[in-house]
Amino acid sequence: MKILEFLEKFIAVVCIMAFGGTVLPVLLTGGSVVAADQESSGAMMFFAGIYVLILALIAMRPSLAFRIPLASPAVTFLLVFAFVSSLWSLFPDVTLRRSLAFLFTTVFGIYLALRFTFPEIMRLLVTGLSALMFLSFASVVAMPAVGLDSAQHVGAWKGIFFQKNVTGRMMVWLVLCLLWLDWQREAKRWVTRSLLALALLLIVMSRSGTGLVTSVLVAAALLATGLVRGNIRSFAPTMAIMLVVLILAGTAIASFWYDALYALGRDPTLTGRTVLWDHILGSISERSLLGYGYAAYWYGAYGPGSAFIESWGINSAHNGWLEATLDLGLPGVIVLLGILGRLLFQGFFASRYGASRAEPAWAFAVGCALVAISISESVFLERHSMNWIVLVIGVVRLMELGRRRRYQQALEQSRARHQQIYANAPAYAGPGRQF
């Protein structure tokens, strides 16, 4: 059994690394790093092998196969709807192929959430993302053509990731998991803090302003869940202080937004995003109800997004909500809002009132990070993406906590009823009593 468990965890780490948004699939299949494409023939064969590994993981635990579709009805709906969207997709074959990739990405996230304990999940994520971090440092020194950005952000460290902002996002998840392990003392502190310092260094050297700000945000979110737990005397002042800080931060951003953008390496157009968003809003107005089919809008030289693909090399909306609307229309956005609301509200209140606050606090921090990142990046409904896997883990773990809580409450109510029945039962004479 120990060999089987080690094999499961090893395969899980390999899959985490594969879904990290790196050029590894292209490098390992002999493709060109300059024109790295996750849908090249070599990369597709690589991910086909990853799908086989995921099926092997589920085959090792057959009981999980029946639990996966019911782990989160909202996530299952998005999966089914992605496949169904091929009926009205601009490119049905593309939607079906990419929906399959989305399926395996989601199933892997659900598998992690159901199969392992939460500290084990954190250690697996840290192991896989730390390996990518060390490979990134090595690529900067040994393969600068891969590790350094030579296009728009010359000299920025992107490591083995496709782009510096991807580097920042992956390091955000590594920072969050390391902070959780350090907070719960589930790993040696000299290890977690050393890795934390290296992750922050890579974020700084990548010049990812979003990654740096989001790293501070997830740390603050974890701290906030610790401060709000307790009686009303500690809760009320903490919430008042947090509200004042938010108001001051909002006022400062509104007053000095121009300087703040330049400090984060942005310009007032958010590196051309405002022009892109104007175009996308026009497209959404034409097909707002059901969208253009999952992952179909940015495909092809004659599609509605072809002008940006050809001239700017852009293949996403660079906004999570706009991208979701293009893919699955209003139904997809509404379900996504429900999922994100669960992460934020259930995560926060479970941290405040629940018997255990560690897992909900992590889910709440994930929700905060996704809200921040989704403003300028497409982080929802992604295939082969740790962003989506982390979201799925958070949602499924909250669902499992809710199920366990309801089961425990039902068990306690059943015991209370039985005790009441026995207490009210009439006392009968024993066999030795004389009449």
C-alpha positions in Angstrom: 0.0 0.0 0.0 2.9 2.4 0.7 4.2 1.8 -2.8 0.7 2.5 -4.3 0.3 5.7 -2.3 3.8 6.9 -3.3 2.9 6.1 -6.9 -0.3 8.1 -6.6 1.4 11.1 -5.2 4.2 11.0 -7.7 1.7 10.9 -10.6 -0.3 13.7 -9.0 2.9 15.9 -8.8 3.6 15.2 -12.5 0.1 16.2 -13.4 0.4 19.4 -11.4 3.6 20.3 -13.2 2.0 19.5 -16.5 -0.9 21.8 -15.8 1.3 24.7 -14.6 1.2 26.6 -17.9 4.8 26.0 -18.8 6.7 25.4 -22.1 7.7 21.9 -20.7 5.2 20.0 -23.0 6.7 21.7 -26.0 10.3 21.2 -24.8 9.8 17.6 -24.0 8.3 16.9 -27.4 11.0 18.6 -29.4 9.0 21.7 -30.4 10.1 25.3 -30.8 10.1 27.3 -27.6 9.8 30.6 -29.6 6.5 29.4 -31.1 5.4 27.4 -28.1 1.9 26.1 -28.6 0.0 23.8 -26.3 -2.0 22.6 -29.2 0.9 21.6 -31.4 0.9 17.9 -32.3 3.7 17.1 -29.8 2.1 19.0 -27.0 -1.3 17.2 -27.6 0.4 13.9 -27.5 2.1 14.9 -24.2 -1.3 15.9 -22.7 -2.8 12.7 -24.0 -0.3 10.8 -21.9 -1.3 13.0 -18.9 -5.0 12.0 -19.4 -3.9 8.4 -19.3 -2.2 9.0 -16.0 -5.3 10.7 -14.6 -7.4 7.7 -15.6 -4.8 5.5 -13.9 -5.2 7.5 -10.7 -9.0 7.0 -10.7 -8.6 3.3 -11.6 -6.5 2.9 -8.4 -9.5 4.3 -6.4 -12.6 3.1 -8.3 -15.0 4.4 -5.6 -13.9 8.0 -6.6 -15.3 7.5 -10.1 -18.9 7.5 -8.7 -18.2 10.5 -6.4 -16.6 12.8 -9.0 -19.8 13.8 -10.9 -21.6 14.6 -7.6 -18.7 16.4 -5.9 -20.0 19.8 -7.1 -23.2 20.1 -9.2 -22.2 23.6 -10.4 -18.8 22.4 -11.7 -20.5 19.4 -13.3 -23.0 21.7 -15.0 -20.1 23.8 -16.5 -18.5 20.6 -17.8 -21.7 19.4 -19.5 -22.5 22.8 -20.8 -19.1 23.2 -22.4 -19.7 20.0 -24.4 -23.3 21.0 -25.2 -22.0 24.4 -26.5 -20.6 22.6 -29.5 -24.1 22.6 -30.9 -23.9 26.4 -31.5 -20.2 26.8 -31.5 -18.4 28.7 -34.3 -16.1 25.6 -34.6 -17.8 22.5 -33.1 -14.8 20.2 -33.6 -12.6 22.7 -31.7 -15.1 23.1 -28.9 -15.4 19.3 -28.5 -11.6 18.8 -28.4 -11.0 21.6 -26.0 -13.9 20.5 -23.8 -12.2 17.2 -23.5 -9.1 18.9 -22.2 -11.3 21.0 -19.8 -12.9 17.7 -18.6 -9.6 16.1 -17.6 -8.3 19.3 -16.0 -11.5 19.5 -13.9 -11.5 15.8 -13.0 -8.0 16.0 -11.8 -8.9 18.9 -9.5 -11.9 17.0 -8.1 -9.7 13.9 -7.7 -7.2 15.8 -5.6 -9.9 17.3 -3.4 -11.6 13.9 -2.8 -8.6 11.6 -2.6 -6.2 13.3 -0.2 -6.4 15.1 3.2 -6.1 18.8 3.0 -2.5 19.0 4.3 -1.6 16.4 1.7 -3.1 18.5 -1.0 -1.1 21.5 0.1 2.1 19.5 0.1 1.4 18.1 -3.3 0.8 21.5 -4.7 3.9 22.9 -3.1 6.0 20.0 -4.4 4.9 20.5 -8.0 5.0 24.3 -8.0 8.3 24.4 -6.2 9.8 22.1 -8.9 8.6 24.5 -11.5 10.1 27.4 -9.6 13.5 25.7 -9.4 13.3 24.9 -13.1 12.5 28.5 -13.8 15.6 29.7 -11.9 17.7 27.2 -13.7 16.3 28.3 -17.1 17.2 31.9 -16.4 20.9 30.9 -15.9 21.2 27.9 -18.3 18.7 28.8 -21.0 18.1 32.6 -21.1 16.3 32.2 -24.4 13.6 30.4 -22.5 13.9 32.0 -19.0 14.0 35.7 -20.0 11.4 37.6 -21.9 12.7 39.0 -25.1 9.5 40.5 -26.5 7.3 43.0 -24.7 9.0 43.0 -21.3 12.6 42.6 -22.2 14.7 41.1 -19.4 11.8 40.0 -17.2 12.2 36.6 -15.7 9.4 34.3 -17.0 11.3 31.1 -16.3 9.8 28.0 -18.0 6.4 29.6 -18.2 4.8 31.0 -21.4 4.7 34.5 -20.1 5.7 36.5 -17.1 2.2 37.0 -15.8 1.7 33.2 -15.8 4.9 33.0 -13.7 3.3 35.5 -11.3 0.0 33.6 -11.0 1.7 30.2 -10.4 3.9 31.7 -7.7 0.8 33.2 -6.1 -0.6 29.7 -5.6 2.7 28.5 -4.3 2.8 31.5 -1.8 -0.7 30.7 -0.6 0.0 27.0 0.0 3.3 27.8 1.7 1.6 30.3 4.0 -1.1 27.8 4.9 1.5 25.1 5.7 3.5 27.5 7.8 0.3 28.8 9.6 -0.8 25.2 10.4 2.7 24.0 11.1 2.2 21.1 8.7 5.8 21.4 7.5 9.2 22.5 8.8 9.2 26.3 9.0 12.8 26.7 7.6 11.6 24.8 4.5 8.4 26.8 4.0 9.9 30.2 4.7 12.9 29.5 2.4 10.6 28.5 -0.4 8.4 31.5 0.3 11.4 33.8 -0.1 12.3 32.2 -3.4 8.8 32.4 -4.7 8.5 36.1 -3.8 11.9 36.7 -5.5 10.7 35.1 -8.7 7.6 37.3 -8.6 9.6 40.4 -8.2 12.1 39.4 -11.0 9.2 38.6 -13.3 7.9 42.1 -12.9 4.4 40.8 -12.4 2.6 43.6 -10.6 -0.6 41.5 -10.5 1.3 38.6 -8.9 2.9 40.8 -6.3 -0.3 42.5 -5.3 -2.2 39.2 -5.2 0.4 37.6 -3.0 -0.1 40.4 -0.5 -3.9 39.9 -0.8 -3.9 36.2 -0.1 -1.6 36.7 2.9 -4.0 39.4 4.2 -7.0 37.1 3.5 -5.5 34.4 5.7 -4.7 36.9 8.4 -8.2 38.3 8.3 -9.9 34.9 8.8 -7.8 34.5 12.0 -8.7 37.9 13.3 -12.4 37.6 12.9 -12.7 34.4 14.8 -13.8 34.9 18.4 -16.5 36.7 20.3 -18.2 39.8 19.2 -15.8 42.0 21.2 -12.9 41.0 19.0 -15.0 40.5 15.8 -16.6 44.0 15.7 -13.3 46.0 16.1 -11.5 43.8 13.6 -14.3 44.2 11.0 -14.3 48.0 11.6 -10.5 48.2 11.1 -10.8 46.1 7.9 -13.6 48.4 6.6 -11.5 51.5 7.3 -8.5 50.0 5.5 -10.6 49.1 2.5 -12.1 52.6 2.3 -8.6 54.2 2.6 -7.2 51.9 -0.1 -10.2 52.6 -2.4 -9.8 56.3 -1.9 -6.0 56.1 -2.6 -6.5 54.1 -5.7 -9.3 56.4 -7.0 -7.1 59.5 -6.3 -3.7 58.1 -7.5 -4.8 55.4 -10.0 -2.5 56.8 -12.7 0.6 56.6 -10.6 -0.5 53.2 -9.1 -0.8 51.7 -12.6 2.7 52.8 -13.6 4.1 51.6 -10.3 2.7 48.1 -11.2 4.2 48.3 -14.7 0.8 49.2 -16.3 -0.4 52.1 -18.4 -3.9 53.7 -18.4 -5.0 51.3 -21.1 -3.8 48.3 -19.1 -1.3 47.4 -21.8 -4.0 47.7 -24.5 -6.7 45.8 -22.7 -9.2 48.6 -22.8 -9.1 48.5 -26.6 -9.5 44.8 -26.6 -12.4 44.9 -24.1 -14.3 47.4 -26.3 -14.1 45.0 -29.2 -15.1 42.0 -27.0 -18.1 43.9 -25.5 -19.4 44.5 -29.1 -19.0 40.7 -29.8 -20.8 39.8 -26.6 -23.7 42.1 -27.5 -24.3 39.9 -30.6 -24.3 36.6 -28.8 -24.7 37.3 -25.1 -27.2 34.5 -24.2 -25.1 31.4 -25.1 -21.8 32.7 -26.2 -19.7 31.5 -29.1 -19.1 28.0 -27.9 -16.4 26.9 -25.4 -12.9 28.1 -26.4 -14.1 28.8 -30.0 -13.9 32.6 -30.1 -10.1 32.9 -30.5 -9.7 30.1 -33.0 -9.0 30.4 -36.7 -7.8 33.2 -39.0 -11.4 34.2 -39.9 -13.0 34.2 -36.4 -14.2 37.3 -34.6 -11.0 37.6 -32.6 -8.7 37.0 -35.6 -7.6 40.7 -35.8 -6.1 40.6 -32.3 -4.6 37.2 -32.9 -2.8 38.2 -36.1 -1.7 41.7 -35.1 -1.2 41.4 -31.3 -0.8 37.7 -30.7 -3.6 37.8 -28.2 -5.7 34.6 -27.8 -7.8 35.5 -24.7 -10.0 38.3 -23.4 -7.6 39.1 -20.5 -10.6 39.3 -18.3 -12.1 36.3 -16.6 -15.7 37.4 -16.8 -15.6 38.5 -20.4 -13.9 35.3 -21.4 -16.5 33.2 -19.6 -19.3 35.2 -21.4 -17.6 34.5 -24.8 -17.4 30.8 -24.0 -20.6 29.9 -22.3 -22.8 33.1 -22.3 -24.9 34.2 -19.4 -25.6 30.7 -18.0 -21.9 30.1 -17.6 -21.3 33.4 -15.9 -24.2 33.0 -13.5 -22.9 29.5 -12.4 -19.4 30.9 -12.1 -20.8 33.7 -9.8 -22.4 31.1 -7.6 -19.1 29.1 -7.4 -17.1 32.2 -6.6 -19.7 33.3 -4.1 -19.4 29.9 -2.3 -15.6 30.4 -2.0 -16.0 33.9 -0.6 -19.0 33.7 1.6 -19.0 30.1 2.8 -15.3 30.3 3.1 -15.4 33.4 5.2 -18.3 32.4 7.5 -17.1 28.8 7.9 -13.8 30.4 9.0 -15.7 32.6 11.4 -18.2 30.1 12.9 -17.0 26.6 11.8 -15.4 24.1 14.0 -12.3 24.1 11.8 -11.2 27.3 10.0 -8.1 26.2 8.2 -9.6 24.8 5.0 -12.3 27.5 4.6 -9.7 30.2 5.2 -7.7 28.8 2.3 -10.8 28.6 0.1 -11.6 32.2 1.0 -8.1 33.4 0.1 -8.4 31.5 -3.3 -11.7 33.4 -3.9 -10.1 36.7 -3.1 -7.1 36.0 -5.4 -9.3 34.9 -8.3 -11.4 38.1 -8.0 -8.3 40.2 -8.2 -6.6 38.3 -11.0 -9.8 38.0 -13.1 -9.9 41.7 -13.7 -6.9 41.6 -16.0 -6.5 37.8 -16.8 -8.7 35.0 -18.1 -8.6 32.6 -15.2 -11.9 30.8 -15.3 -12.9 27.7 -17.4 -9.3 27.2 -18.4 -8.0 23.9 -19.7 -4.6 22.6 -18.6 -4.5 25.3 -16.0 -3.7 25.3 -12.3 -5.9 28.4 -11.9 -9.0 26.3 -12.6 -7.7 23.3 -10.6 -7.1 25.4 -7.5 -10.7 26.8 -7.8 -12.1 23.3 -8.1 -10.2 22.1 -5.1 -11.5 25.0 -3.0 -15.1 24.5 -4.0 -15.1 20.7 -3.6 -13.5 20.8 -0.2 -16.1 23.3 1.0 -18.8 21.0 -0.4 -17.3 18.1 1.5 -17.1 20.1 4.7 -20.7 21.0 4.4 -21.7 17.4 3.8 -19.7 16.2 6.8 -21.3 18.9 9.0 -24.8 17.9 7.9 -24.1 14.3 8.5 -22.7 15.0 12.0 -25.8 17.1 12.8 -28.1 14.4 11.6 -26.2 11.8 13.7 -26.4 14.0 16.8 -30.1 14.6 16.3 -30.6 10.8 15.9 -28.7 10.2 19.2 -30.7 12.9 21.0 -34.0 11.3 19.8 -33.0 7.9 21.0 -31.9 9.2 24.4 -35.2 11.0 24.7 -37.1 7.8 23.8 -35.2 5.8 26.4 -35.7 8.5 29.0 -39.5 8.6 28.6 -39.9 4.8 28.3 -42.0 3.3 31.3 -40.1 1.2 33.8 -41.1 -2.4 33.7 -40.8 -4.9 36.5 -37.8 -7.1 36.4 -38.0 -10.9 36.6 -37.2 -10.9 40.3 -39.9 -8.4 41.4 -42.6 -9.7 43.6 -46.3 -8.8 43.2 
